[in-house]
């Protein structure tokens, strides 16, 4: 079990805007959650849903505009903000997780923060809507990664490719985001896809997520 791990990201947005995206339910949907509830006080709830999976954490400490720490079981997650040269530094400090989980956590936060940057710089004043798609395969991680491009929504513009990830902008979702990540190991890879739509693109999210779900299940069935 890890003692403590810390990740640091610089975001070209005001500290107040980043704070709002961390603690306001509508802000959380813009980059992280498909649904959210927040009671911003010690003992309050910080709930986020990732599609069919949801987690209700307890708020342990709040310094408005600067820091919030939550607990779920034996694990804690703390978001710390600091203004720096016209930008905002976001530090994510986590403890209580197994050592083997940290690679997945780091990969996940890195891509979520990329979506956060996109949201704050291009869509912070627009309503957002999120969705998640999940599927499992029985092949290797490499095989699962090879079929991810076949799951992209029509017209998607790829901007990020990794050994276990794929990211794209989706014009039909109002300059929205597609993020796919592969967890697990050979023989039992698990894939999740996060989709975010902005503004008028929200009306297309159900259709696009349903199409991605069908494509993903079919693609993984072939490997």
C-alpha positions in Angstrom: 0.0 0.0 0.0 1.4 3.4 -0.9 2.1 6.0 1.8 1.4 9.0 -0.5 1.7 9.8 -4.2 1.5 13.3 -5.7 0.9 14.4 -9.2 1.3 18.0 -10.4 -0.3 19.7 -13.4 -0.2 23.3 -14.7 -3.4 24.6 -16.1 -3.8 27.8 -18.1 -6.9 29.0 -16.3 -7.7 31.1 -13.3 -7.5 29.4 -9.9 -11.2 30.2 -9.3 -12.2 28.5 -12.5 -10.2 25.3 -11.7 -11.7 25.3 -8.2 -15.2 25.5 -9.6 -14.5 22.6 -11.9 -13.4 20.5 -8.9 -16.3 21.2 -6.5 -19.3 22.2 -8.6 -21.4 19.3 -9.9 -21.9 20.9 -13.3 -18.2 21.7 -13.5 -17.3 18.1 -12.7 -19.5 16.8 -15.6 -17.5 19.1 -17.9 -14.4 16.9 -17.6 -14.7 14.0 -15.2 -18.1 12.7 -14.2 -21.4 11.6 -15.9 -23.2 12.8 -12.7 -22.0 14.5 -9.5 -23.2 15.7 -6.1 -21.1 17.8 -3.8 -21.8 19.1 -0.2 -18.7 21.2 0.3 -18.2 21.0 4.1 -16.4 18.6 6.4 -18.5 15.5 6.6 -20.3 16.3 3.4 -20.5 14.2 0.3 -18.3 14.3 -2.9 -20.1 11.9 -5.2 -19.1 11.2 -8.8 -20.5 8.7 -11.3 -18.7 7.3 -14.2 -21.6 5.8 -16.0 -22.7 2.6 -14.2 -20.0 3.1 -11.6 -20.4 5.6 -8.8 -18.4 6.5 -5.7 -19.5 8.5 -2.7 -16.6 9.9 -0.8 -16.7 11.9 2.4 -15.3 15.5 2.5 -12.6 15.6 5.2 -11.2 19.1 4.8 -12.0 22.2 2.8 -10.0 25.4 2.3 -12.3 27.3 -0.1 -10.6 28.1 -3.4 -7.4 26.2 -2.4 -7.8 22.7 -1.1 -10.3 19.9 -0.7 -9.6 16.4 0.7 -12.0 13.4 0.4 -11.9 9.9 1.9 -13.3 6.7 0.5 -12.6 3.7 2.8 -8.9 3.6 3.5 -8.0 5.9 0.6 -7.8 9.7 0.4 -7.6 12.1 -2.5 -6.7 15.7 -2.1 -6.8 18.5 -4.6 -4.5 21.4 -3.9 -4.5 24.6 -6.0 -1.8 27.3 -6.2 -1.6 30.3 -8.5 1.6 30.6 -10.4 2.6 33.1 -13.0 -0.9 33.6 -14.4 -1.7 29.9 -14.4 -3.0 27.4 -11.8 -1.0 24.5 -10.5 -3.2 21.5 -9.5 -1.6 18.9 -7.2 -3.5 15.6 -6.7 -2.3 13.8 -3.6 -3.5 10.3 -3.0 -2.8 7.7 -0.2 -4.0 4.3 0.9 -3.9 2.8 -2.6 -2.1 -0.4 -3.5 1.3 0.1 -5.2 0.0 -1.7 -8.3 -2.8 0.8 -8.7 -0.6 3.8 -9.1 0.2 3.3 -12.8 -3.5 3.3 -13.6 -4.2 6.2 -11.4 -1.4 8.3 -12.9 -2.5 7.4 -16.5 -6.2 8.3 -15.6 -5.5 11.6 -13.9 -3.1 12.7 -16.8 -5.9 12.2 -19.3 -8.6 13.6 -17.1 -6.6 16.8 -16.6 -6.1 17.1 -20.4 -9.9 17.0 -20.7 -10.1 19.6 -17.8 -7.8 21.9 -19.8 -10.0 21.5 -22.9 -13.1 22.2 -20.9 -11.8 25.3 -19.1 -10.1 26.9 -22.2 -12.9 26.2 -24.7 -16.2 25.3 -23.0 -16.3 26.6 -19.4 -19.3 28.8 -20.1 -21.3 26.0 -21.8 -23.4 23.2 -20.3 -21.8 19.8 -20.5 -23.0 16.2 -20.5 -20.9 13.1 -20.0 -21.2 9.4 -20.6 -19.1 6.2 -20.0 -18.9 3.0 -22.0 -17.3 -0.2 -20.7 -16.4 -3.5 -22.2 -14.1 -6.5 -21.6 -12.1 -8.7 -23.9 -10.1 -11.9 -23.7 -7.1 -11.1 -25.9 -4.0 -9.2 -25.2 -3.6 -5.5 -24.2 -1.9 -4.9 -27.5 -4.7 -6.5 -29.4 -7.3 -4.4 -27.5 -5.3 -1.2 -28.3 -5.2 -2.1 -32.0 -9.0 -2.1 -32.3 -9.6 1.2 -30.5 -9.5 3.3 -33.7 -12.5 1.2 -34.9 -14.6 2.5 -32.0 -14.1 6.2 -32.7 -17.2 8.3 -33.5 -17.6 9.4 -37.1 -15.6 12.5 -37.8 -13.4 12.2 -34.7 -10.0 13.9 -34.8 -7.3 12.0 -32.9 -5.0 14.2 -30.9 -3.5 11.7 -28.4 -2.3 8.1 -28.8 -0.6 6.0 -26.1 0.1 2.3 -25.5 -3.1 1.9 -23.6 -5.0 5.1 -24.5 -6.6 7.0 -27.4 -8.0 10.5 -27.3 -9.9 12.5 -29.9 -12.1 15.5 -30.4 -15.6 14.9 -31.6 -17.1 17.7 -33.6 -20.7 16.3 -33.5 -20.5 16.5 -29.7 -19.9 20.3 -29.9 -16.1 20.0 -29.9 -16.5 17.2 -27.4 -14.0 14.6 -26.2 -13.5 10.8 -26.6 -11.1 9.2 -24.2 -10.4 5.5 -24.2 -8.2 3.6 -21.7 -7.3 0.0 -21.3 -6.9 -1.5 -17.8 -6.1 -5.0 -16.8 -3.6 -7.4 -18.4 -3.3 -9.9 -21.2 -6.2 -12.4 -21.3 -8.6 -10.0 -19.5 -8.2 -6.4 -20.8 -11.0 -4.0 -19.7 -11.7 -0.9 -21.8 -13.5 2.2 -20.7 -14.5 5.1 -22.9 -15.3 8.6 -21.5 -17.4 10.9 -23.8 -18.1 14.5 -23.0 -20.4 16.8 -25.1 -20.8 20.6 -24.9 -23.6 23.0 -25.7 -25.8 21.8 -28.6 -23.7 18.6 -28.9 -25.3 17.2 -25.8 -28.3 16.2 -27.9 -26.1 13.8 -29.8 -24.5 12.2 -26.9 -26.9 9.2 -26.4 -26.7 8.3 -30.0 -22.9 8.6 -30.2 -22.3 6.7 -26.9 -24.6 3.9 -28.0 -22.7 3.6 -31.3 -19.3 3.6 -29.5 -20.7 0.9 -27.2 -21.7 -1.3 -30.1 -18.4 -0.8 -31.9 -16.4 -1.5 -28.8 -18.2 -4.8 -28.0 -17.9 -5.9 -31.6 -14.2 -5.0 -31.8 -13.2 -6.7 -28.6 -15.2 -9.9 -29.6 -12.8 -10.3 -32.6 -9.6 -10.4 -30.5 
